[in-house]
Amino acid sequence: MRSYPAPARSIRLVAMLALWASLAVGVPAARAQQTPDYWSIQLDAGLFSPIEASGASPSLGVRYCKHFGSHMQGGVLAGWTFKRTTVEAPADGLQSSDAQVELARADARLVPLMAFMQVDFTDRAWLVPFAGIGAGYEWLALGAEDHRTGLKTEARYCNVAWQTYAGVGLRLTNKVRLNNELFYIGGSMQRKVMDSSGRVWREAINANGVGLRVGLDMIFE
């Protein structure tokens, strides 16, 4: 068996360690070069229907995110939903019997702001199924006006909330996609109120609901 002096063994050990270090650094560098450095923004519009309210309301939204590879992305989403309810009565006088007079009106505005993660289940087809989930905070503003008495009231609620969605995207180009998705929002909006005796109560409104939206998803570097 051939033996080496101690200095020679030290030189060989240092060389092997340098080779391993270069390989260890090279693998993450290669992976970094393969991972796309993409960001994207989605602008969407649709309808949202609270479970404990009648009728659907128009909804607008935006998602801004970073792509962590070809299948995973995460970022921030925000939205705006508006609902108006009116109380009407037939108009008097010489007008048509179909004419209505607005007696009272109530408006509701729901605004979520959440962090989210999304998974695209393929990157090799024109149709891309995907799903996502988000969590954050939500605000609800209510306003009412009674035209008969001139009384106006306002109330604001807020609380933590969450959202989940799933859908299918249609690739229009390599960087533009048309997303069609169903979504669900879960949350109970709350505020503190004081009664005539001075006691403080917590008032809550259930804001759970389902919706449908269409969005234009655009990638940029």
N, CA, C and O of each residue as an XYZ file, in Angstrom:
884
protein
N       0.859     -1.194      0.000
C       0.000      0.000      0.000
C       0.885      1.230      0.000
O       1.841      1.341      0.768
N       0.529      2.169     -0.904
C       1.338      3.381     -1.006
C       0.880      4.362      0.057
O      -0.316      4.563      0.264
N       1.849      4.970      0.728
C       1.538      5.973      1.743
C       2.005      7.326      1.270
O       2.948      7.430      0.485
N       1.329      8.389      1.759
C       1.666      9.763      1.384
C       2.094     10.517      2.632
O       1.575     10.279      3.723
N       3.018     11.402      2.469
C       3.394     12.240      3.603
C       2.198     13.068      4.059
O       1.266     13.281      3.283
N       2.209     13.526      5.280
C       1.108     14.312      5.846
C       0.809     15.548      5.029
O      -0.367     15.843      4.819
N       1.828     16.316      4.537
C       1.497     17.490      3.729
C       0.746     17.122      2.459
O      -0.161     17.846      2.049
N       1.113     15.996      1.822
C       0.436     15.601      0.591
C      -1.018     15.253      0.869
O      -1.901     15.620      0.093
N      -1.279     14.546      1.974
C      -2.665     14.210      2.319
C      -3.474     15.470      2.592
O      -4.651     15.538      2.238
N      -2.859     16.465      3.217
C      -3.557     17.715      3.493
C      -3.915     18.437      2.208
O      -5.003     19.000      2.085
N      -2.995     18.420      1.248
C      -3.259     19.088     -0.029
C      -4.409     18.407     -0.752
O      -5.286     19.076     -1.298
N      -4.409     17.049     -0.757
C      -5.485     16.309     -1.410
C      -6.822     16.588     -0.723
O      -7.831     16.744     -1.410
N      -6.861     16.657      0.608
C      -8.092     16.915      1.344
C      -8.637     18.303      1.033
O      -9.841     18.478      0.844
N      -7.746     19.286      0.983
C      -8.173     20.657      0.657
C      -8.740     20.723     -0.745
O      -9.734     21.409     -0.980
N      -8.120     20.019     -1.681
C      -8.602     20.017     -3.059
C      -9.982     19.381     -3.169
O     -10.854     19.888     -3.874
N     -10.174     18.250     -2.456
C     -11.483     17.591     -2.485
C     -12.556     18.476     -1.870
O     -13.666     18.553     -2.397
N     -12.241     19.153     -0.754
C     -13.210     20.050     -0.131
C     -13.564     21.210     -1.055
O     -14.721     21.625     -1.121
N     -12.574     21.727     -1.763
C     -12.829     22.821     -2.702
C     -13.741     22.356     -3.834
O     -14.622     23.092     -4.279
N     -13.510     21.087     -4.308
C     -14.358     20.549     -5.369
C     -15.787     20.383     -4.884
O     -16.720     20.751     -5.598
N     -15.987     19.836     -3.683
C     -17.341     19.672     -3.135
C     -18.036     21.026     -2.954
O     -19.223     21.172     -3.247
N     -17.278     22.010     -2.466
C     -17.865     23.339     -2.264
C     -18.308     23.950     -3.581
O     -19.366     24.574     -3.663
N     -17.482     23.764     -4.621
C     -17.854     24.328     -5.925
C     -19.101     23.653     -6.477
O     -19.940     24.307     -7.096
N     -19.230     22.324     -6.253
C     -20.429     21.625     -6.707
C     -21.652     22.075     -5.910
O     -22.722     22.283     -6.483
N     -21.502     22.228     -4.583
C     -22.622     22.644     -3.749
C     -23.123     24.035     -4.119
O     -24.323     24.304     -4.077
N     -22.185     24.921     -4.483
C     -22.577     26.268     -4.892
C     -23.160     26.245     -6.288
O     -24.070     27.012     -6.601
N     -22.636     25.361     -7.132
C     -23.090     25.322     -8.526
C     -24.521     24.850     -8.678
O     -25.235     25.335     -9.556
N     -24.970     23.896     -7.827
C     -26.330     23.381     -7.948
C     -27.375     24.445     -7.649
O     -28.291     24.612     -8.454
N     -27.294     25.185     -6.526
C     -28.267     26.252     -6.325
C     -28.203     27.322     -7.394
O     -29.229     27.888     -7.771
N     -26.983     27.610     -7.896
C     -26.869     28.620     -8.943
C     -27.582     28.164    -10.198
O     -28.257     28.950    -10.862
N     -27.427     26.866    -10.524
C     -28.119     26.349    -11.707
C     -29.618     26.384    -11.510
O     -30.358     26.722    -12.434
N     -30.084     26.034    -10.299
C     -31.514     26.087    -10.031
C     -32.040     27.513    -10.115
O     -33.143     27.748    -10.607
N     -31.235     28.476     -9.626
C     -31.663     29.872     -9.682
C     -31.800     30.349    -11.117
O     -32.694     31.129    -11.443
N     -30.877     29.857    -11.996
C     -30.969     30.252    -13.392
C     -32.197     29.652    -14.060
O     -32.751     30.249    -14.983
N     -32.637     28.460    -13.601
C     -33.792     27.819    -14.206
C     -35.111     28.382    -13.677
O     -36.131     28.302    -14.362
N     -35.106     28.950    -12.465
C     -36.337     29.486    -11.884
C     -36.640     30.845    -12.490
O     -35.800     31.742    -12.407
N     -37.799     31.032    -13.093
C     -38.113     32.310    -13.725
C     -38.323     33.409    -12.687
O     -38.973     33.196    -11.664
N     -37.770     34.574    -12.963
C     -37.932     35.724    -12.089
C     -39.100     36.550    -12.610
O     -38.909     37.610    -13.206
N     -40.325     36.048    -12.376
C     -41.521     36.653    -12.923
C     -42.383     37.251    -11.819
O     -42.434     36.750    -10.695
N     -43.050     38.330    -12.175
C     -44.119     38.899    -11.379
C     -45.351     38.968    -12.258
O     -45.241     38.974    -13.484
N     -46.515     39.021    -11.649
C     -47.735     39.134    -12.455
C     -48.793     39.921    -11.690
O     -48.746     40.045    -10.467
N     -49.745     40.446    -12.450
C     -50.868     41.173    -11.881
C     -52.143     40.709    -12.576
O     -52.172     40.557    -13.797
N     -53.187     40.487    -11.800
C     -54.483     40.110    -12.362
C     -55.512     41.170    -12.007
O     -55.629     41.573    -10.850
N     -56.255     41.618    -13.010
C     -57.382     42.522    -12.830
C     -58.644     41.739    -13.148
O     -58.763     41.175    -14.236
N     -59.587     41.697    -12.215
C     -60.764     40.849    -12.424
C     -62.054     41.579    -12.065
O     -62.048     42.585    -11.356
N     -63.143     41.048    -12.571
C     -64.485     41.567    -12.293
C     -65.444     40.388    -12.264
O     -65.235     39.387    -12.950
N     -66.502     40.515    -11.459
C     -67.459     39.414    -11.373
C     -68.629     39.767    -10.479
O     -68.983     40.935    -10.315
N     -69.223     38.731     -9.902
C     -70.382     38.871     -9.034
C     -70.132     38.128     -7.730
O     -69.523     37.058     -7.717
N     -70.613     38.713     -6.625
C     -70.470     38.107     -5.304
C     -71.835     38.088     -4.630
O     -72.553     39.088     -4.642
N     -72.193     36.949     -4.041
C     -73.497     36.791     -3.407
C     -73.320     36.341     -1.958
O     -72.959     35.187     -1.724
N     -73.562     37.216     -0.976
C     -73.507     36.796      0.430
C     -74.571     35.733      0.722
O     -75.675     35.783      0.181
N     -74.232     34.790      1.568
C     -75.147     33.697      1.874
C     -76.387     34.200      2.599
O     -77.484     33.690      2.372
N     -76.226     35.199      3.472
C     -77.352     35.692      4.269
C     -77.987     36.945      3.671
O     -78.644     37.704      4.384
N     -77.798     37.168      2.380
C     -78.435     38.303      1.702
C     -78.959     37.825      0.362
O     -78.493     36.820     -0.174
N     -79.924     38.544     -0.174
C     -80.516     38.152     -1.447
C     -79.857     38.897     -2.594
O     -79.546     40.083     -2.482
N     -79.644     38.185     -3.709
C     -79.123     38.817     -4.904
C     -77.608     38.881     -4.943
O     -76.940     38.807     -3.911
N     -77.074     39.019     -6.154
C     -75.637     39.123     -6.374
C     -75.235     40.581     -6.542
O     -76.034     41.414     -6.967
N     -73.976     40.878     -6.200
C     -73.466     42.243     -6.255
C     -72.230     42.295     -7.136
O     -71.474     41.325     -7.186
N     -72.003     43.412     -7.837
C     -70.793     43.535     -8.649
C     -69.543     43.582     -7.781
O     -69.549     44.137     -6.682
N     -68.475     42.989     -8.295
C     -67.232     42.884     -7.536
C     -66.041     43.142     -8.456
O     -66.015     42.673     -9.594
N     -65.067     43.883     -7.964
C     -63.812     44.140     -8.669
C     -62.661     43.680     -7.791
O     -62.763     43.695     -6.564
N     -61.550     43.266     -8.427
C     -60.423     42.794     -7.639
C     -59.106     42.904     -8.370
O     -59.057     43.133     -9.578
N     -58.023     42.732     -7.601
C     -56.672     42.749     -8.155
C     -55.813     41.781     -7.348
O     -55.927     41.703     -6.125
N     -54.949     41.044     -8.051
C     -53.952     40.179     -7.402
C     -52.572     40.532     -7.953
O     -52.379     40.582     -9.168
N     -51.618     40.775     -7.064
C     -50.250     41.115     -7.441
C     -49.334     40.107     -6.768
O     -49.375     39.948     -5.548
N     -48.501     39.420     -7.556
C     -47.755     38.316     -6.954
C     -46.412     38.071     -7.614
O     -46.131     38.540     -8.717
N     -45.597     37.316     -6.895
C     -44.292     36.830     -7.337
C     -44.417     35.362     -7.696
O     -45.090     34.615     -6.985
N     -43.778     34.920     -8.798
C     -43.810     33.526     -9.231
C     -42.591     32.797     -8.666
O     -41.449     33.176     -8.929
N     -42.850     31.746     -7.885
C     -41.791     30.923     -7.308
C     -41.674     29.637     -8.130
O     -41.981     28.555     -7.631
N     -41.245     29.747     -9.352
C     -41.233     28.605    -10.261
C     -42.426     28.669    -11.190
O     -43.153     29.662    -11.216
N     -42.626     27.598    -11.958
C     -43.676     27.591    -12.968
C     -45.042     27.204    -12.416
O     -46.047     27.342    -13.113
N     -45.098     26.715    -11.160
C     -46.374     26.244    -10.612
C     -46.853     27.015     -9.385
O     -48.050     27.012     -9.094
N     -45.962     27.667     -8.668
C     -46.319     28.297     -7.401
C     -46.141     29.804     -7.478
O     -45.171     30.295     -8.054
N     -47.084     30.535     -6.894
C     -46.988     31.984     -6.826
C     -47.654     32.469     -5.556
O     -48.534     31.804     -5.008
N     -47.232     33.629     -5.093
C     -47.808     34.193     -3.878
C     -47.688     35.697     -3.873
O     -46.773     36.257     -4.476
N     -48.619     36.358     -3.185
C     -48.593     37.808     -3.155
C     -49.740     38.373     -2.347
O     -50.113     37.824     -1.311
N     -50.301     39.478     -2.829
C     -51.345     40.211     -2.121
C     -52.546     40.383     -3.042
O     -52.390     40.652     -4.233
N     -53.741     40.227     -2.488
C     -54.966     40.466     -3.245
C     -55.830     41.488     -2.521
O     -55.793     41.599     -1.295
N     -56.601     42.225     -3.293
C     -57.540     43.203     -2.753
C     -58.785     43.196     -3.624
O     -58.755     42.725     -4.760
N     -59.872     43.718     -3.090
C     -61.117     43.714     -3.847
C     -62.076     44.783     -3.373
O     -61.814     45.495     -2.403
N     -63.180     44.881     -4.067
C     -64.227     45.856     -3.734
C     -65.557     45.308     -4.230
O     -65.707     45.015     -5.416
N     -66.522     45.168     -3.326
C     -67.863     44.688     -3.664
C     -68.879     45.725     -3.202
O     -68.790     46.248     -2.091
N     -69.828     46.009     -4.055
C     -70.830     47.036     -3.759
C     -72.229     46.453     -3.899
O     -72.532     45.760     -4.870
N     -73.082     46.746     -2.911
C     -74.472     46.297     -2.963
C     -75.387     47.428     -2.511
O     -75.128     48.077     -1.498
N     -76.459     47.662     -3.266
C     -77.433     48.702     -2.929
C     -78.825     48.092     -2.829
O     -79.240     47.317     -3.690
N     -79.530     48.449     -1.780
C     -80.920     48.026     -1.569
C     -81.783     49.265     -1.402
O     -81.417     50.190     -0.676
N     -82.926     49.284     -2.069
C     -83.812     50.443     -1.994
C     -85.220     50.026     -1.586
O     -85.646     48.893     -1.809
N     -85.925     50.975     -0.982
C     -87.349     50.823     -0.664
C     -88.097     51.810     -1.552
O     -87.842     53.013     -1.505
N     -89.023     51.295     -2.365
C     -89.730     52.141     -3.322
C     -91.240     51.988     -3.162
O     -91.736     51.020     -2.586
N     -91.950     52.983     -3.693
C     -93.416     52.971     -3.675
C     -93.911     53.566     -4.979
O     -93.195     54.355     -5.596
N     -95.120     53.211     -5.424
C     -95.651     53.786     -6.668
C     -95.771     55.302     -6.566
O     -96.138     55.850     -5.526
N     -95.454     55.957     -7.667
C     -95.527     57.417     -7.691
C     -96.971     57.877     -7.781
O     -97.807     57.212     -8.392
N     -97.262     59.022     -7.168
C     -98.610     59.611     -7.222
C     -98.713     60.581     -8.400
O     -97.718     60.861     -9.070
N     -99.892     61.078     -8.642
C    -100.094     62.105     -9.648
C    -100.408     61.528    -11.006
O    -101.001     60.455    -11.117
N    -100.002     62.255    -12.051
C    -100.340     61.903    -13.425
C     -99.322     60.985    -14.069
O     -99.431     60.701    -15.262
N     -98.328     60.506    -13.319
C     -97.292     59.661    -13.894
C     -97.835     58.264    -14.162
O     -98.898     57.880    -13.675
N     -97.068     57.520    -14.952
C     -97.455     56.148    -15.274
C     -97.516     55.310    -14.001
O     -96.819     55.593    -13.027
N     -98.341     54.294    -14.019
C     -98.474     53.415    -12.860
C     -97.206     52.621    -12.595
O     -97.026     52.084    -11.503
N     -96.314     52.542    -13.601
C     -95.059     51.813    -13.422
C     -93.989     52.665    -12.749
O     -92.959     52.134    -12.336
N     -94.204     53.949    -12.632
C     -93.207     54.823    -12.015
C     -93.106     54.543    -10.524
O     -94.100     54.270     -9.852
N     -91.846     54.620    -10.017
C     -91.578     54.345     -8.608
C     -90.846     55.530     -7.980
O     -90.078     56.231     -8.640
N     -91.101     55.730     -6.716
C     -90.407     56.750     -5.935
C     -89.559     56.058     -4.875
O     -90.050     55.187     -4.157
N     -88.282     56.444     -4.774
C     -87.380     55.859     -3.781
C     -87.651     56.485     -2.417
O     -87.539     57.698     -2.241
N     -88.006     55.643     -1.466
C     -88.288     56.109     -0.109
C     -87.055     56.013      0.801
O     -86.846     56.871      1.659
N     -86.256     54.984      0.614
C     -85.069     54.790      1.442
C     -84.040     53.992      0.645
O     -84.366     53.300     -0.319
N     -82.781     54.113      1.084
C     -81.699     53.434      0.367
C     -80.628     53.004      1.358
O     -80.314     53.724      2.306
N     -80.072     51.816      1.122
C     -78.981     51.299      1.950
C     -77.871     50.784      1.046
O     -78.129     50.044      0.097
N     -76.627     51.178      1.343
C     -75.465     50.773      0.556
C     -74.494     49.991      1.435
O     -74.322     50.296      2.615
N     -73.863     48.977      0.842
C     -72.850     48.183      1.541
C     -71.615     48.062      0.654
O     -71.721     47.793     -0.543
N     -70.439     48.264      1.257
C     -69.162     48.153      0.542
C     -68.250     47.218      1.320
O     -67.974     47.441      2.499
N     -67.786     46.172      0.652
C     -66.924     45.168      1.277
C     -65.550     45.221      0.632
O     -65.431     45.121     -0.589
N     -64.499     45.379      1.456
C     -63.133     45.525      0.949
C     -62.218     44.533      1.662
O     -61.963     44.699      2.855
N     -61.708     43.495      0.964
C     -60.730     42.588      1.564
C     -59.298     42.979      1.181
O     -59.065     43.542      0.112
N     -58.355     42.676      2.056
C     -56.926     42.825      1.784
C     -56.233     41.615      2.397
O     -56.202     41.467      3.619
N     -55.671     40.738      1.538
C     -55.165     39.455      2.015
C     -53.860     39.068      1.323
O     -53.584     39.487      0.199
N     -53.067     38.260      2.021
C     -51.943     37.562      1.409
C     -52.455     36.223      0.883
O     -53.338     35.616      1.488
N     -51.904     35.759     -0.241
C     -52.415     34.527     -0.825
C     -51.286     33.704     -1.443
O     -50.199     34.205     -1.730
N     -51.594     32.413     -1.636
C     -50.733     31.494     -2.378
C     -51.591     30.799     -3.434
O     -52.753     30.478     -3.185
N     -51.014     30.570     -4.607
C     -51.743     29.935     -5.707
C     -50.877     28.864     -6.355
O     -49.662     29.017     -6.477
N     -51.521     27.779     -6.767
C     -50.839     26.680     -7.448
C     -51.454     26.493     -8.826
O     -52.667     26.325     -8.952
N     -50.615     26.524     -9.862
C     -51.025     26.144    -11.220
C     -50.681     24.674    -11.409
O     -49.545     24.265    -11.168
N     -51.652     23.880    -11.837
C     -51.440     22.440    -11.898
C     -50.733     21.977    -13.163
O     -50.382     20.802    -13.270
N     -50.518     22.861    -14.115
C     -49.748     22.523    -15.310
C     -49.178     23.793    -15.909
O     -49.717     24.881    -15.705
N     -48.089     23.656    -16.648
C     -47.532     24.785    -17.396
C     -47.248     24.389    -18.849
O     -46.473     25.050    -19.539
N     -47.888     23.298    -19.306
C     -47.619     22.772    -20.639
C     -48.873     22.698    -21.509
O     -48.880     21.999    -22.522
N     -49.916     23.399    -21.131
C     -51.157     23.324    -21.902
C     -51.766     24.715    -22.000
O     -51.422     25.622    -21.242
N     -52.688     24.858    -22.966
C     -53.375     26.138    -23.129
C     -54.389     26.367    -22.020
O     -54.637     27.508    -21.629
N     -54.979     25.287    -21.508
C     -55.899     25.390    -20.383
C     -55.150     25.048    -19.096
O     -54.552     23.977    -18.988
N     -55.183     25.952    -18.131
C     -54.393     25.809    -16.907
C     -55.336     25.786    -15.697
O     -55.833     26.839    -15.299
N     -55.593     24.622    -15.107
C     -56.365     24.592    -13.850
C     -55.513     25.111    -12.696
O     -54.308     24.863    -12.647
N     -56.133     25.823    -11.780
C     -55.389     26.407    -10.663
C     -56.297     26.518     -9.445
O     -57.520     26.421     -9.551
N     -55.672     26.725     -8.280
C     -56.407     26.914     -7.026
C     -55.561     27.775     -6.104
O     -54.332     27.762     -6.173
N     -56.234     28.520     -5.242
C     -55.510     29.393     -4.332
C     -56.265     29.606     -3.038
O     -57.456     29.311     -2.935
N     -55.545     30.128     -2.045
C     -56.142     30.425     -0.746
C     -55.459     31.655     -0.185
O     -54.254     31.843     -0.355
N     -56.248     32.501      0.492
C     -55.699     33.716      1.069
C     -56.278     33.974      2.452
O     -57.337     33.454      2.805
N     -55.570     34.783      3.226
C     -56.019     35.157      4.570
C     -55.537     36.562      4.863
O     -54.451     36.964      4.445
N     -56.363     37.304      5.589
C     -55.989     38.671      5.920
C     -57.092     39.381      6.676
O     -57.622     38.860      7.657
N     -57.437     40.583      6.212
C     -58.407     41.419      6.903
C     -59.468     41.889      5.926
O     -59.243     41.931      4.717
N     -60.636     42.244      6.468
C     -61.745     42.665      5.628
C     -62.518     43.782      6.329
O     -62.697     43.765      7.547
N     -62.971     44.754      5.533
C     -63.724     45.887      6.064
C     -65.088     45.948      5.391
O     -65.205     45.695      4.192
N     -66.118     46.284      6.160
C     -67.480     46.425      5.651
C     -68.024     47.777      6.100
O     -68.048     48.081      7.293
N     -68.457     48.583      5.140
C     -69.036     49.892      5.431
C     -70.493     49.884      5.011
O     -70.809     49.543      3.871
N     -71.390     50.260      5.926
C     -72.827     50.326      5.661
C     -73.305     51.770      5.800
O     -72.918     52.488      6.722
N     -74.143     52.165      4.874
C     -74.735     53.496      4.937
C     -76.190     53.437      4.527
O     -76.535     52.737      3.574
N     -77.056     54.163      5.232
C     -78.484     54.156      4.931
C     -79.024     55.577      4.999
O     -78.551     56.409      5.773
N     -80.034     55.831      4.162
C     -80.679     57.147      4.142
C     -82.179     56.959      3.943
O     -82.622     56.280      3.017
N     -82.943     57.577      4.832
C     -84.403     57.553      4.739
C     -84.854     58.910      4.196
O     -84.759     59.922      4.891
N     -85.346     58.930      2.950
C     -85.731     60.188      2.327
C     -86.983     60.791      2.967
O     -87.228     61.990      2.836
N     -87.771     59.974      3.653
C     -88.992     60.486      4.273
C     -88.701     61.301      5.521
O     -89.400     62.272      5.811
N     -87.676     60.911      6.257
C     -87.337     61.614      7.498
C     -86.036     62.408      7.388
O     -85.746     63.256      8.231
N     -85.253     62.124      6.337
C     -83.952     62.783      6.206
C     -82.878     62.189      7.090
O     -81.784     62.746      7.184
N     -83.165     61.059      7.750
C     -82.210     60.437      8.663
C     -81.150     59.664      7.882
O     -81.480     58.890      6.982
N     -79.877     59.873      8.224
C     -78.760     59.161      7.621
C     -77.977     58.444      8.713
O     -77.714     59.016      9.770
N     -77.611     57.209      8.463
C     -76.830     56.425      9.422
C     -75.661     55.754      8.709
O     -75.752     55.424      7.526
N     -74.562     55.554      9.437
C     -73.371     54.887      8.908
C     -72.816     53.948      9.964
O     -72.896     54.230     11.159
N     -72.258     52.842      9.526
C     -71.639     51.877     10.435
C     -70.492     51.195      9.707
O     -70.576     50.927      8.508
N     -69.417     50.916     10.442
C     -68.234     50.261      9.866
C     -67.870     49.043     10.708
O     -67.837     49.098     11.937
N     -67.599     47.948     10.012
C     -67.244     46.683     10.650
C     -65.914     46.196     10.074
O     -65.556     46.555      8.953
N     -65.189     45.390     10.827
C     -63.938     44.814     10.330
C     -63.599     43.567     11.142
O     -64.055     43.390     12.271
N     -62.784     42.709     10.528
C     -62.340     41.493     11.216
C     -61.406     40.727     10.280
O     -61.287     41.052      9.098
N     -60.745     39.704     10.828
C     -59.951     38.811      9.999
C     -60.896     38.014      9.097
O     -62.045     37.761      9.459
N     -60.403     37.624      7.924
C     -61.223     36.887      6.967
C     -60.309     36.032      6.106
O     -59.087     36.178      6.147
N     -60.904     35.143      5.330
C     -60.135     34.279      4.445
C     -60.887     34.091      3.142
O     -62.080     34.382      3.046
N     -60.177     33.604      2.150
C     -60.753     33.412      0.824
C     -60.093     32.220      0.139
O     -58.887     32.009      0.274
N     -60.868     31.461     -0.579
C     -60.334     30.376     -1.395
C     -60.983     30.434     -2.769
O     -62.128     30.865     -2.911
N     -60.242     29.996     -3.775
C     -60.763     30.057     -5.138
C     -60.137     28.959     -5.985
O     -59.079     28.424     -5.652
N     -60.808     28.631     -7.089
C     -60.324     27.625     -8.040
C     -60.921     27.942     -9.402
O     -62.022     28.483     -9.503
N     -60.183     27.600    -10.442
C     -60.684     27.898    -11.777
C     -59.788     27.344    -12.862
O     -58.918     26.509    -12.615
N     -60.022     27.830    -14.074
C     -59.258     27.413    -15.249
C     -58.854     28.660    -16.014
O     -59.669     29.553    -16.246
N     -57.590     28.710    -16.403
C     -57.083     29.830    -17.172
C     -56.859     29.444    -18.630
O     -56.428     28.329    -18.925
N     -57.152     30.363    -19.532
C     -56.932     30.180    -20.965
C     -55.755     31.049    -21.383
O     -55.813     32.274    -21.275
N     -54.674     30.409    -21.866
C     -53.499     31.154    -22.298
C     -53.798     31.864    -23.622
O     -54.122     31.222    -24.620
N     -53.686     33.183    -23.618
C     -53.829     33.961    -24.842
C     -52.475     34.165    -25.519
O     -52.372     34.117    -26.745
N     -51.434     34.395    -24.706
C     -50.045     34.457    -25.168
C     -49.187     33.818    -24.085
O     -49.715     33.264    -23.121
N     -47.871     33.891    -24.236
C     -46.984     33.328    -23.219
C     -47.058     34.105    -21.906
O     -46.698     33.579    -20.853
N     -47.526     35.358    -21.964
C     -47.526     36.192    -20.777
C     -48.904     36.720    -20.396
O     -49.026     37.472    -19.429
N     -49.918     36.350    -21.117
C     -51.267     36.834    -20.829
C     -52.209     35.639    -20.751
O     -52.188     34.756    -21.609
N     -53.034     35.627    -19.709
C     -53.960     34.523    -19.481
C     -55.313     35.060    -19.050
O     -55.385     36.036    -18.304
N     -56.378     34.437    -19.511
C     -57.741     34.783    -19.111
C     -58.211     33.755    -18.099
O     -58.412     32.591    -18.444
N     -58.389     34.173    -16.853
C     -58.768     33.267    -15.774
C     -60.264     33.348    -15.489
O     -60.837     34.434    -15.400
N     -60.881     32.186    -15.350
C     -62.285     32.069    -14.962
C     -62.326     31.258    -13.666
O     -61.844     30.126    -13.630
N     -62.890     31.820    -12.619
C     -62.792     31.159    -11.326
C     -64.021     31.366    -10.451
O     -64.736     32.362    -10.556
N     -64.232     30.381     -9.582
C     -65.219     30.452     -8.510
C     -64.479     30.767     -7.214
O     -63.359     30.296     -7.013
N     -65.095     31.562     -6.327
C     -64.413     31.885     -5.076
C     -65.398     31.897     -3.913
O     -66.607     32.048     -4.090
N     -64.842     31.734     -2.731
C     -65.624     31.750     -1.487
C     -64.908     32.656     -0.489
O     -63.695     32.548     -0.304
N     -65.651     33.535      0.142
C     -65.109     34.420      1.166
C     -65.748     34.063      2.499
O     -66.971     33.954      2.594
N     -64.937     33.881      3.518
C     -65.426     33.574      4.858
C     -65.005     34.647      5.852
O     -63.835     35.024      5.906
N     -65.955     35.136      6.635
C     -65.616     36.142      7.630
C     -66.846     36.644      8.354
O     -67.954     36.614      7.819
N     -66.640     37.102      9.566
C     -67.707     37.689     10.376
C     -67.259     39.097     10.768
O     -66.397     39.255     11.632
N     -67.837     40.116     10.141
C     -67.447     41.495     10.404
C     -68.059     41.967     11.723
O     -69.224     41.692     12.011
N     -67.258     42.681     12.523
C     -67.706     43.056     13.863
C     -67.416     44.525     14.159
O     -66.552     45.150     13.544
N     -68.172     45.054     15.127
C     -67.905     46.386     15.671
C     -68.430     46.434     17.096
O     -69.247     45.605     17.497
N     -67.950     47.415     17.860
C     -68.414     47.609     19.230
C     -69.482     48.691     19.253
O     -69.329     49.746     18.639
N     -70.577     48.411     19.979
C     -71.663     49.377     20.126
C     -72.007     49.513     21.604
O     -71.816     48.587     22.391
N     -72.519     50.684     21.961
C     -72.893     50.949     23.348
C     -74.395     51.194     23.422
O     -74.936     51.987     22.651
N     -75.070     50.514     24.348
C     -76.508     50.693     24.486
C     -76.822     51.876     25.406
O     -75.917     52.562     25.882
N     -78.102     52.102     25.646
C     -78.524     53.266     26.430
C     -78.061     53.211     27.883
O     -77.975     54.240     28.553
N     -77.762     52.003     28.367
C     -77.302     51.871     29.755
C     -75.790     51.988     29.897
O     -75.263     51.924     31.008
N     -75.104     52.154     28.801
C     -73.656     52.301     28.851
C     -72.888     51.010     28.676
O     -71.658     51.020     28.703
N     -73.575     49.910     28.499
C     -72.891     48.639     28.283
C     -72.404     48.534     26.841
O     -73.079     48.972     25.909
N     -71.212     47.940     26.672
C     -70.609     47.785     25.349
C     -70.867     46.378     24.835
O     -70.584     45.394     25.518
N     -71.403     46.293     23.630
C     -71.694     45.013     22.997
C     -70.872     44.883     21.721
O     -70.417     45.867     21.138
N     -70.701     43.636     21.313
C     -70.024     43.366     20.043
C     -71.070     42.937     19.017
O     -71.709     41.895     19.165
N     -71.234     43.749     17.984
C     -72.213     43.484     16.936
C     -71.510     42.850     15.737
O     -70.457     43.324     15.311
N     -72.090     41.781     15.195
C     -71.438     41.036     14.115
C     -72.384     40.861     12.932
O     -73.598     40.737     13.093
N     -71.794     40.856     11.743
C     -72.513     40.599     10.507
C     -71.789     39.494      9.757
O     -70.585     39.588      9.516
N     -72.513     38.450      9.389
C     -71.924     37.338      8.644
C     -71.697     37.763      7.203
O     -72.642     38.100      6.490
N     -70.429     37.745      6.774
C     -70.083     38.177      5.412
C     -69.684     37.005      4.520
O     -69.070     37.215      3.474
N     -70.020     35.775      4.913
C     -69.693     34.622      4.073
C     -70.468     34.692      2.753
O     -71.617     35.132      2.717
N     -69.821     34.252      1.676
C     -70.515     34.270      0.396
C     -69.696     33.622     -0.700
O     -68.516     33.322     -0.519
N     -70.337     33.409     -1.841
C     -69.695     32.786     -3.001
C     -69.783     33.741     -4.178
O     -70.632     34.632     -4.213
N     -68.894     33.543     -5.139
C     -68.892     34.433     -6.293
C     -68.245     33.803     -7.506
O     -67.676     32.713     -7.441
N     -68.344     34.508     -8.601
C     -67.774     34.109     -9.890
C     -67.090     35.333    -10.487
O     -67.666     36.421    -10.496
N     -65.865     35.164    -10.986
C     -65.159     36.293    -11.574
C     -64.309     35.867    -12.764
O     -63.942     34.700    -12.902
N     -64.008     36.831    -13.612
C     -63.164     36.649    -14.793
C     -62.031     37.663    -14.695
O     -62.274     38.848    -14.467
N     -60.797     37.204    -14.866
C     -59.660     38.082    -14.708
C     -58.651     37.963    -15.821
O     -58.499     36.906    -16.434
N     -57.952     39.074    -16.082
C     -56.873     39.105    -17.057
C     -55.564     39.092    -16.291
O     -55.229     40.050    -15.593
N     -54.823     37.993    -16.426
C     -53.566     37.776    -15.695
C     -52.404     38.077    -16.627
O     -52.259     37.443    -17.672
N     -51.566     39.056    -16.243
C     -50.465     39.510    -17.107
C     -49.134     39.363    -16.381
O     -48.969     39.859    -15.266
N     -48.184     38.680    -17.018
C     -46.849     38.446    -16.465
C     -45.891     39.508    -16.987
O     -45.950     39.907    -18.151
N     -45.006     39.959    -16.095
C     -43.933     40.878    -16.495
C     -42.682     40.521    -15.714
O     -42.755     39.873    -14.670
N     -41.547     40.942    -16.217
C     -40.277     40.620    -15.575
C     -39.738     41.827    -14.827
O     -38.670     41.749    -14.219
